[in-house]
Amino acid sequence: MAKISAALPTDLHSRLVDRAREADRSVSAELRVAIREHVDAQPANAQTHPTTKKAT
């Protein structure tokens, strides 16, 4: 598994730490859960890079 580094806003980090403690999980496990929830909430056919249409 590849390692990814990211800077998190302090408030988001604090929420993840709190959620991890409540669920008795590590912060990295809680981060994976949060990412999975976010990805699952996205529409299956959503464009990640919307294209611009040229005026005709």
PDB file of N, CA, C and O in Angstrom:
ATOM      1  N   MET A   1       0.850  -1.169   0.000  1.00  0.00           N
ATOM      2  CA  MET A   1       0.000   0.000   0.000  1.00  0.00           C
ATOM      3  C   MET A   1       0.897   1.233   0.000  1.00  0.00           C
ATOM      4  O   MET A   1       1.862   1.312   0.760  1.00  0.00           O
ATOM      5  N   ALA A   2       0.569   2.187  -0.854  1.00  0.00           N
ATOM      6  CA  ALA A   2       1.341   3.419  -0.950  1.00  0.00           C
ATOM      7  C   ALA A   2       1.020   4.329   0.227  1.00  0.00           C
ATOM      8  O   ALA A   2      -0.107   4.364   0.721  1.00  0.00           O
ATOM      9  N   LYS A   3       2.030   5.058   0.660  1.00  0.00           N
ATOM     10  CA  LYS A   3       1.818   6.021   1.735  1.00  0.00           C
ATOM     11  C   LYS A   3       1.533   7.378   1.126  1.00  0.00           C
ATOM     12  O   LYS A   3       2.163   7.781   0.148  1.00  0.00           O
ATOM     13  N   ILE A   4       0.592   8.067   1.707  1.00  0.00           N
ATOM     14  CA  ILE A   4       0.207   9.393   1.239  1.00  0.00           C
ATOM     15  C   ILE A   4       0.339  10.359   2.407  1.00  0.00           C
ATOM     16  O   ILE A   4      -0.096  10.072   3.522  1.00  0.00           O
ATOM     17  N   SER A   5       0.938  11.493   2.136  1.00  0.00           N
ATOM     18  CA  SER A   5       1.052  12.538   3.150  1.00  0.00           C
ATOM     19  C   SER A   5       0.096  13.662   2.805  1.00  0.00           C
ATOM     20  O   SER A   5      -0.068  14.023   1.639  1.00  0.00           O
ATOM     21  N   ALA A   6      -0.525  14.206   3.821  1.00  0.00           N
ATOM     22  CA  ALA A   6      -1.446  15.321   3.598  1.00  0.00           C
ATOM     23  C   ALA A   6      -1.475  16.197   4.839  1.00  0.00           C
ATOM     24  O   ALA A   6      -1.336  15.715   5.964  1.00  0.00           O
ATOM     25  N   ALA A   7      -1.656  17.474   4.618  1.00  0.00           N
ATOM     26  CA  ALA A   7      -1.830  18.406   5.730  1.00  0.00           C
ATOM     27  C   ALA A   7      -3.327  18.550   5.981  1.00  0.00           C
ATOM     28  O   ALA A   7      -4.096  18.842   5.065  1.00  0.00           O
ATOM     29  N   LEU A   8      -3.724  18.345   7.216  1.00  0.00           N
ATOM     30  CA  LEU A   8      -5.139  18.458   7.578  1.00  0.00           C
ATOM     31  C   LEU A   8      -5.360  19.735   8.378  1.00  0.00           C
ATOM     32  O   LEU A   8      -4.518  20.119   9.190  1.00  0.00           O
ATOM     33  N   PRO A   9      -6.487  20.387   8.147  1.00  0.00           N
ATOM     34  CA  PRO A   9      -6.816  21.529   9.009  1.00  0.00           C
ATOM     35  C   PRO A   9      -6.927  21.048  10.460  1.00  0.00           C
ATOM     36  O   PRO A   9      -7.347  19.921  10.719  1.00  0.00           O
ATOM     37  N   THR A  10      -6.551  21.902  11.383  1.00  0.00           N
ATOM     38  CA  THR A  10      -6.539  21.538  12.800  1.00  0.00           C
ATOM     39  C   THR A  10      -7.894  21.047  13.282  1.00  0.00           C
ATOM     40  O   THR A  10      -7.966  20.073  14.032  1.00  0.00           O
ATOM     41  N   ASP A  11      -8.972  21.705  12.862  1.00  0.00           N
ATOM     42  CA  ASP A  11     -10.300  21.290  13.330  1.00  0.00           C
ATOM     43  C   ASP A  11     -10.672  19.907  12.807  1.00  0.00           C
ATOM     44  O   ASP A  11     -11.293  19.123  13.526  1.00  0.00           O
ATOM     45  N   LEU A  12     -10.302  19.598  11.568  1.00  0.00           N
ATOM     46  CA  LEU A  12     -10.581  18.271  11.014  1.00  0.00           C
ATOM     47  C   LEU A  12      -9.771  17.215  11.754  1.00  0.00           C
ATOM     48  O   LEU A  12     -10.294  16.149  12.081  1.00  0.00           O
ATOM     49  N   HIS A  13      -8.509  17.498  12.018  1.00  0.00           N
ATOM     50  CA  HIS A  13      -7.660  16.553  12.749  1.00  0.00           C
ATOM     51  C   HIS A  13      -8.249  16.289  14.134  1.00  0.00           C
ATOM     52  O   HIS A  13      -8.312  15.144  14.580  1.00  0.00           O
ATOM     53  N   SER A  14      -8.673  17.343  14.804  1.00  0.00           N
ATOM     54  CA  SER A  14      -9.260  17.189  16.144  1.00  0.00           C
ATOM     55  C   SER A  14     -10.514  16.326  16.108  1.00  0.00           C
ATOM     56  O   SER A  14     -10.709  15.477  16.977  1.00  0.00           O
ATOM     57  N   ARG A  15     -11.369  16.541  15.099  1.00  0.00           N
ATOM     58  CA  ARG A  15     -12.589  15.720  14.972  1.00  0.00           C
ATOM     59  C   ARG A  15     -12.240  14.261  14.725  1.00  0.00           C
ATOM     60  O   ARG A  15     -12.869  13.367  15.291  1.00  0.00           O
ATOM     61  N   LEU A  16     -11.226  14.010  13.872  1.00  0.00           N
ATOM     62  CA  LEU A  16     -10.831  12.624  13.597  1.00  0.00           C
ATOM     63  C   LEU A  16     -10.262  11.960  14.845  1.00  0.00           C
ATOM     64  O   LEU A  16     -10.531  10.785  15.098  1.00  0.00           O
ATOM     65  N   VAL A  17      -9.482  12.695  15.623  1.00  0.00           N
ATOM     66  CA  VAL A  17      -8.936  12.151  16.869  1.00  0.00           C
ATOM     67  C   VAL A  17     -10.074  11.809  17.825  1.00  0.00           C
ATOM     68  O   VAL A  17     -10.074  10.742  18.438  1.00  0.00           O
ATOM     69  N   ASP A  18     -11.046  12.715  17.951  1.00  0.00           N
ATOM     70  CA  ASP A  18     -12.193  12.456  18.836  1.00  0.00           C
ATOM     71  C   ASP A  18     -12.985  11.238  18.374  1.00  0.00           C
ATOM     72  O   ASP A  18     -13.348  10.387  19.186  1.00  0.00           O
ATOM     73  N   ARG A  19     -13.256  11.151  17.062  1.00  0.00           N
ATOM     74  CA  ARG A  19     -14.002  10.000  16.528  1.00  0.00           C
ATOM     75  C   ARG A  19     -13.227   8.706  16.737  1.00  0.00           C
ATOM     76  O   ARG A  19     -13.818   7.671  17.046  1.00  0.00           O
ATOM     77  N   ALA A  20     -11.912   8.756  16.572  1.00  0.00           N
ATOM     78  CA  ALA A  20     -11.085   7.562  16.759  1.00  0.00           C
ATOM     79  C   ALA A  20     -11.147   7.091  18.207  1.00  0.00           C
ATOM     80  O   ALA A  20     -11.255   5.893  18.469  1.00  0.00           O
ATOM     81  N   ARG A  21     -11.080   8.021  19.138  1.00  0.00           N
ATOM     82  CA  ARG A  21     -11.156   7.651  20.560  1.00  0.00           C
ATOM     83  C   ARG A  21     -12.505   7.026  20.893  1.00  0.00           C
ATOM     84  O   ARG A  21     -12.576   6.023  21.604  1.00  0.00           O
ATOM     85  N   GLU A  22     -13.582   7.633  20.370  1.00  0.00           N
ATOM     86  CA  GLU A  22     -14.921   7.111  20.642  1.00  0.00           C
ATOM     87  C   GLU A  22     -15.104   5.712  20.069  1.00  0.00           C
ATOM     88  O   GLU A  22     -15.781   4.878  20.670  1.00  0.00           O
ATOM     89  N   ALA A  23     -14.505   5.450  18.910  1.00  0.00           N
ATOM     90  CA  ALA A  23     -14.667   4.153  18.250  1.00  0.00           C
ATOM     91  C   ALA A  23     -13.556   3.177  18.624  1.00  0.00           C
ATOM     92  O   ALA A  23     -13.532   2.047  18.138  1.00  0.00           O
ATOM     93  N   ASP A  24     -12.630   3.614  19.492  1.00  0.00           N
ATOM     94  CA  ASP A  24     -11.496   2.786  19.912  1.00  0.00           C
ATOM     95  C   ASP A  24     -10.694   2.300  18.703  1.00  0.00           C
ATOM     96  O   ASP A  24     -10.360   1.121  18.591  1.00  0.00           O
ATOM     97  N   ARG A  25     -10.394   3.245  17.797  1.00  0.00           N
ATOM     98  CA  ARG A  25      -9.587   2.959  16.612  1.00  0.00           C
ATOM     99  C   ARG A  25      -8.406   3.913  16.588  1.00  0.00           C
ATOM    100  O   ARG A  25      -8.368   4.897  17.327  1.00  0.00           O
ATOM    101  N   SER A  26      -7.438   3.607  15.723  1.00  0.00           N
ATOM    102  CA  SER A  26      -6.322   4.526  15.524  1.00  0.00           C
ATOM    103  C   SER A  26      -6.789   5.692  14.664  1.00  0.00           C
ATOM    104  O   SER A  26      -7.808   5.601  13.979  1.00  0.00           O
ATOM    105  N   VAL A  27      -6.042   6.783  14.703  1.00  0.00           N
ATOM    106  CA  VAL A  27      -6.396   7.944  13.882  1.00  0.00           C
ATOM    107  C   VAL A  27      -6.294   7.586  12.407  1.00  0.00           C
ATOM    108  O   VAL A  27      -7.118   8.031  11.608  1.00  0.00           O
ATOM    109  N   SER A  28      -5.295   6.790  12.032  1.00  0.00           N
ATOM    110  CA  SER A  28      -5.167   6.410  10.616  1.00  0.00           C
ATOM    111  C   SER A  28      -6.356   5.556  10.178  1.00  0.00           C
ATOM    112  O   SER A  28      -6.826   5.693   9.048  1.00  0.00           O
ATOM    113  N   ALA A  29      -6.845   4.683  11.047  1.00  0.00           N
ATOM    114  CA  ALA A  29      -8.030   3.884  10.707  1.00  0.00           C
ATOM    115  C   ALA A  29      -9.246   4.791  10.567  1.00  0.00           C
ATOM    116  O   ALA A  29     -10.062   4.600   9.665  1.00  0.00           O
ATOM    117  N   GLU A  30      -9.369   5.764  11.444  1.00  0.00           N
ATOM    118  CA  GLU A  30     -10.498   6.695  11.367  1.00  0.00           C
ATOM    119  C   GLU A  30     -10.412   7.539  10.106  1.00  0.00           C
ATOM    120  O   GLU A  30     -11.438   7.859   9.506  1.00  0.00           O
ATOM    121  N   LEU A  31      -9.211   7.902   9.699  1.00  0.00           N
ATOM    122  CA  LEU A  31      -9.027   8.657   8.457  1.00  0.00           C
ATOM    123  C   LEU A  31      -9.457   7.818   7.261  1.00  0.00           C
ATOM    124  O   LEU A  31     -10.112   8.327   6.351  1.00  0.00           O
ATOM    125  N   ARG A  32      -9.097   6.542   7.254  1.00  0.00           N
ATOM    126  CA  ARG A  32      -9.528   5.654   6.161  1.00  0.00           C
ATOM    127  C   ARG A  32     -11.051   5.546   6.119  1.00  0.00           C
ATOM    128  O   ARG A  32     -11.642   5.553   5.039  1.00  0.00           O
ATOM    129  N   VAL A  33     -11.685   5.447   7.277  1.00  0.00           N
ATOM    130  CA  VAL A  33     -13.147   5.377   7.336  1.00  0.00           C
ATOM    131  C   VAL A  33     -13.753   6.666   6.775  1.00  0.00           C
ATOM    132  O   VAL A  33     -14.702   6.617   5.993  1.00  0.00           O
ATOM    133  N   ALA A  34     -13.210   7.808   7.169  1.00  0.00           N
ATOM    134  CA  ALA A  34     -13.736   9.096   6.696  1.00  0.00           C
ATOM    135  C   ALA A  34     -13.581   9.233   5.185  1.00  0.00           C
ATOM    136  O   ALA A  34     -14.484   9.726   4.509  1.00  0.00           O
ATOM    137  N   ILE A  35     -12.443   8.800   4.655  1.00  0.00           N
ATOM    138  CA  ILE A  35     -12.228   8.857   3.203  1.00  0.00           C
ATOM    139  C   ILE A  35     -13.204   7.932   2.500  1.00  0.00           C
ATOM    140  O   ILE A  35     -13.799   8.310   1.491  1.00  0.00           O
ATOM    141  N   ARG A  36     -13.375   6.722   3.020  1.00  0.00           N
ATOM    142  CA  ARG A  36     -14.303   5.758   2.408  1.00  0.00           C
ATOM    143  C   ARG A  36     -15.728   6.311   2.410  1.00  0.00           C
ATOM    144  O   ARG A  36     -16.442   6.183   1.415  1.00  0.00           O
ATOM    145  N   GLU A  37     -16.146   6.924   3.520  1.00  0.00           N
ATOM    146  CA  GLU A  37     -17.489   7.514   3.591  1.00  0.00           C
ATOM    147  C   GLU A  37     -17.643   8.631   2.565  1.00  0.00           C
ATOM    148  O   GLU A  37     -18.687   8.758   1.923  1.00  0.00           O
ATOM    149  N   HIS A  38     -16.600   9.436   2.417  1.00  0.00           N
ATOM    150  CA  HIS A  38     -16.654  10.537   1.446  1.00  0.00           C
ATOM    151  C   HIS A  38     -16.763  10.002   0.024  1.00  0.00           C
ATOM    152  O   HIS A  38     -17.580  10.486  -0.759  1.00  0.00           O
ATOM    153  N   VAL A  39     -15.950   9.013  -0.315  1.00  0.00           N
ATOM    154  CA  VAL A  39     -15.967   8.440  -1.661  1.00  0.00           C
ATOM    155  C   VAL A  39     -17.307   7.766  -1.931  1.00  0.00           C
ATOM    156  O   VAL A  39     -17.869   7.919  -3.015  1.00  0.00           O
ATOM    157  N   ASP A  40     -17.819   7.032  -0.965  1.00  0.00           N
ATOM    158  CA  ASP A  40     -19.104   6.349  -1.141  1.00  0.00           C
ATOM    159  C   ASP A  40     -20.257   7.335  -1.327  1.00  0.00           C
ATOM    160  O   ASP A  40     -21.262   6.996  -1.952  1.00  0.00           O
ATOM    161  N   ALA A  41     -20.125   8.538  -0.798  1.00  0.00           N
ATOM    162  CA  ALA A  41     -21.189   9.534  -0.906  1.00  0.00           C
ATOM    163  C   ALA A  41     -21.203  10.228  -2.268  1.00  0.00           C
ATOM    164  O   ALA A  41     -22.165  10.920  -2.598  1.00  0.00           O
ATOM    165  N   GLN A  42     -20.147  10.049  -3.058  1.00  0.00           N
ATOM    166  CA  GLN A  42     -20.067  10.706  -4.361  1.00  0.00           C
ATOM    167  C   GLN A  42     -20.899   9.934  -5.381  1.00  0.00           C
ATOM    168  O   GLN A  42     -20.968   8.706  -5.322  1.00  0.00           O
ATOM    169  N   PRO A  43     -21.534  10.646  -6.319  1.00  0.00           N
ATOM    170  CA  PRO A  43     -22.269   9.952  -7.382  1.00  0.00           C
ATOM    171  C   PRO A  43     -21.308   9.091  -8.206  1.00  0.00           C
ATOM    172  O   PRO A  43     -20.159   9.470  -8.431  1.00  0.00           O
ATOM    173  N   ALA A  44     -21.784   7.952  -8.643  1.00  0.00           N
ATOM    174  CA  ALA A  44     -20.928   7.004  -9.360  1.00  0.00           C
ATOM    175  C   ALA A  44     -20.413   7.553 -10.675  1.00  0.00           C
ATOM    176  O   ALA A  44     -19.318   7.196 -11.107  1.00  0.00           O
ATOM    177  N   ASN A  45     -21.180   8.412 -11.314  1.00  0.00           N
ATOM    178  CA  ASN A  45     -20.769   8.910 -12.618  1.00  0.00           C
ATOM    179  C   ASN A  45     -20.338  10.376 -12.575  1.00  0.00           C
ATOM    180  O   ASN A  45     -20.381  11.063 -13.595  1.00  0.00           O
ATOM    181  N   ALA A  46     -19.931  10.847 -11.428  1.00  0.00           N
ATOM    182  CA  ALA A  46     -19.524  12.249 -11.302  1.00  0.00           C
ATOM    183  C   ALA A  46     -18.232  12.501 -12.060  1.00  0.00           C
ATOM    184  O   ALA A  46     -17.320  11.675 -12.054  1.00  0.00           O
ATOM    185  N   GLN A  47     -18.170  13.637 -12.705  1.00  0.00           N
ATOM    186  CA  GLN A  47     -16.942  14.011 -13.389  1.00  0.00           C
ATOM    187  C   GLN A  47     -15.992  14.603 -12.363  1.00  0.00           C
ATOM    188  O   GLN A  47     -16.368  15.479 -11.584  1.00  0.00           O
ATOM    189  N   THR A  48     -14.761  14.119 -12.370  1.00  0.00           N
ATOM    190  CA  THR A  48     -13.790  14.680 -11.446  1.00  0.00           C
ATOM    191  C   THR A  48     -13.163  15.940 -12.015  1.00  0.00           C
ATOM    192  O   THR A  48     -12.702  16.797 -11.261  1.00  0.00           O
ATOM    193  N   HIS A  49     -13.141  16.062 -13.333  1.00  0.00           N
ATOM    194  CA  HIS A  49     -12.595  17.243 -13.992  1.00  0.00           C
ATOM    195  C   HIS A  49     -13.602  17.712 -15.030  1.00  0.00           C
ATOM    196  O   HIS A  49     -13.526  17.306 -16.190  1.00  0.00           O
ATOM    197  N   PRO A  50     -14.538  18.556 -14.634  1.00  0.00           N
ATOM    198  CA  PRO A  50     -15.557  18.996 -15.592  1.00  0.00           C
ATOM    199  C   PRO A  50     -14.922  19.716 -16.780  1.00  0.00           C
ATOM    200  O   PRO A  50     -13.959  20.469 -16.633  1.00  0.00           O
ATOM    201  N   THR A  51     -15.471  19.471 -17.926  1.00  0.00           N
ATOM    202  CA  THR A  51     -14.962  20.123 -19.129  1.00  0.00           C
ATOM    203  C   THR A  51     -15.765  21.385 -19.380  1.00  0.00           C
ATOM    204  O   THR A  51     -16.922  21.496 -18.976  1.00  0.00           O
ATOM    205  N   THR A  52     -15.137  22.323 -20.048  1.00  0.00           N
ATOM    206  CA  THR A  52     -15.848  23.546 -20.402  1.00  0.00           C
ATOM    207  C   THR A  52     -16.323  23.424 -21.832  1.00  0.00           C
ATOM    208  O   THR A  52     -15.622  22.887 -22.690  1.00  0.00           O
ATOM    209  N   LYS A  53     -17.509  23.920 -22.080  1.00  0.00           N
ATOM    210  CA  LYS A  53     -18.074  23.854 -23.429  1.00  0.00           C
ATOM    211  C   LYS A  53     -17.767  25.154 -24.157  1.00  0.00           C
ATOM    212  O   LYS A  53     -17.870  26.243 -23.592  1.00  0.00           O
ATOM    213  N   LYS A  54     -17.393  25.019 -25.407  1.00  0.00           N
ATOM    214  CA  LYS A  54     -17.133  26.197 -26.225  1.00  0.00           C
ATOM    215  C   LYS A  54     -18.452  26.726 -26.757  1.00  0.00           C
ATOM    216  O   LYS A  54     -19.325  25.959 -27.162  1.00  0.00           O
ATOM    217  N   ALA A  55     -18.588  28.036 -26.753  1.00  0.00           N
ATOM    218  CA  ALA A  55     -19.794  28.659 -27.303  1.00  0.00           C
ATOM    219  C   ALA A  55     -19.779  28.525 -28.813  1.00  0.00           C
ATOM    220  O   ALA A  55     -18.751  28.752 -29.450  1.00  0.00           O
ATOM    221  N   THR A  56     -20.911  28.158 -29.387  1.00  0.00           N
ATOM    222  CA  THR A  56     -20.984  28.021 -30.852  1.00  0.00           C
ATOM    223  C   THR A  56     -21.883  29.059 -31.452  1.00  0.00           C
ATOM    224  O   THR A  56     -22.061  29.093 -32.669  1.00  0.00           O
TER     225      THR A  56
END
